[in-house]
Amino acid sequence: MDPRTTADRNVSSPHSSTSENDRIPNKPVQLWRRAYQSLGFQKAYNFSLFIIFAGVIVGFSLARLSYLNISGSASSSYANGASPGEWYWYSHGIHRIGITIHLATILPAGLLMVWQFIPVIRHKFLIAHRINGYLVVTLVIISNIGALMIARRAFGGVLATQAGVGVLVIMSTVSIALAYYNIKRLQIDQHRAWMLRAMFYLGTIVTMRLIMILSALISSQMSSYNTTMTCGELLSILDTNEKVNTFYPTCGQPGSTAATLAIVQAKFGSQPEQIASALRVSFGMALWMALFLHATGVEIYLGLTPRENNRLRQVSYERQLERGLSPAGSAGLTSDRWGDGEPWQPLKEVARE
């Protein structure tokens, strides 16, 4: 082999790779970059994730806005659109108040919260970001109160469901409280982390419904799952005592009342009470599984974005230094201040060393 040929190749290869790196992107790529950069996103994957998750939250909230017509006669009202038998409990008393509070606050919160994660709003319209943030926090906390009020009757209200609702309320409320504390201490990196956690936890309700429906379809094929319903619930679903007594003789026996329990087979896609039974069988499991997926997913995302966390830590240091908060860079809830983490140092001090 001619050594000069090899040398020529070695010399020319850097120029060819440089020309490839400097290649002008095609039109669709340019439009894509212009789209996410105009909104303040620096990375395409961040914008892609925002579109997916924000789109799901907004879509779900818009689809459920008709539920604000709680007791209306329209087919899209909550009374007619909820799972069979749910309205029996939510039509009166404390549960009616709870479902009204929950829907009237969580649906607007779902439409508003996505704007908190658009960088250009945070950078150029800080006042709007703060006002919207206070609105979202207030609405979510009130909606959590409503959720606790209806947990006893939500899809049967078994202990697994009540515990799941309680844990979700605690996780989202604590995350919001920690995010609020950190922003008041100008610990922006921790504020971001805890707000992301809170919003991911709240998004559990969407994933839960997908899992619940899939589980209901699968369990229905087994024909071995059942739940209990009161005769009052069955009457509200089937409309007439004749139907109730025909399908569920227990309700027609002497001495039976509206509170008498009847066994209902879980079978999705058949009788309305059996559909409700299939959904009730799946609800608690779906809630816990969705909560696990979301809690795990947000921690993975935070673990994969250390550079953004470090950048915001430096910003926190500079703003805390201006405000006179001590120790600057760790004035909020940080592991080096409250735990056994390594002492954090700003970039300037690291450069000196």
Salt bridges, closest charged atoms under 4 A:
ASP2 OD2 - ARG4 NH2 3.34
GLU86 OE2 - ARG280 NH2 3.84
GLU233 OE2 - ARG280 NH2 2.49
GLU299 OE2 - ARG197 NE 2.59
GLU308 OE2 - ARG311 NH2 2.84
ASP336 OD1 - ARG313 NH2 3.18
